[in-house]
Amino acid sequence: MSVMGRSNGGESLSQKGWRLAKQARTLRQAHEALGALVPSEGASSAARQEFYRRSAAVYAAVAETDRGHHHEALYWAERERRKAEELTQR
């Protein structure tokens, strides 16, 4: 890793994290990838809203690939979507 939070390929750690999250095929993989991307307590409302919006999309995609956890992944997608929506209404 080089300075400024960039990997050797020029990809930021956050970009790499989201790339890995989007590649998740199981609920466990999604939880692990997204857990590493959760914004800090002091993050802006916009940053938290973006996280929840993007994580909802990850869980929705996982619902289609991890059929054994389909309903649970849909729950997580809806939960994250609601959290993003709540931040929009503030």
N, C-alpha and C positions, 0 to 999 in steps of 0.2 A: 504494500500500500504506500502511496505517496502522500504528500501534504494536502491539506484542504479537504480531507475526506473523500478523496478520489482513489479509485483502484488504478492499477497500472494501465488498464485499457481506456482510461479517461471517463469511465462511468462512475457517477457518484454512488456512495453507499446506499442512499435512498433509492436511486434509480435501480440499482442492482436488487435491492430488497423488493421493490415493486415488480421487477421482472420475475423474480423467484415466486412471489405471491401469485402472479398471473399464470405461472406454470404449474401451480398446485393442482393435483388431480384427486387428492383425498382431503377429507375434513381435517385430519391431523396435520397434513402438510400446510393447509391454509392457516390453521391456528398458529402453527410454529412461525410461518413466514410473517403473518400479520402481527403477531405478538412482538416481533422485533421492530415493527414500524410504528407502534402506538406513539402518538405525539406526547411530549412531556407535559407535565401539569401546567407549565407556564406558556404552552403553545397558544398561538392566536386562535380565535374562534374559526377563522377561515381555514387554518391548517387542520384543525380537528374535523371540521365539516368535510374537507377534501378526503381526509383519511377514512371517515365513515362511509362516504359515497363510494370511494374506490374499493373499500373492503366489502361493501355490499355486493359489488359486481363480482368480486373474487368468489364469495360464498355462493352466489347464484350460479356461476359457472361450475363450481365444485358439485353443486346439487345434481348437475347433469352427468358428471363423470364418476362420482362416488355414490352409486345407486343404493348401496347399503346404508348410507347416511343422508339420503335424499331429503327427507323431511327435516332432519336436524339442520342441514346446510341451508334449507329454505328459511328456517327459523332465524338463523344467524344473519342471513341476507336481509330479512325484514327488520330485524333488530337494528342492524347497522344503518339501514335506510331511514328508520324512524329517528335514530340519533342525529343523523345529518339534517333531517327535516326540522327537528327541534332547534338545532343551532341556527337554521335559516330564519325561524320565527322569532328569534330574540332581538 
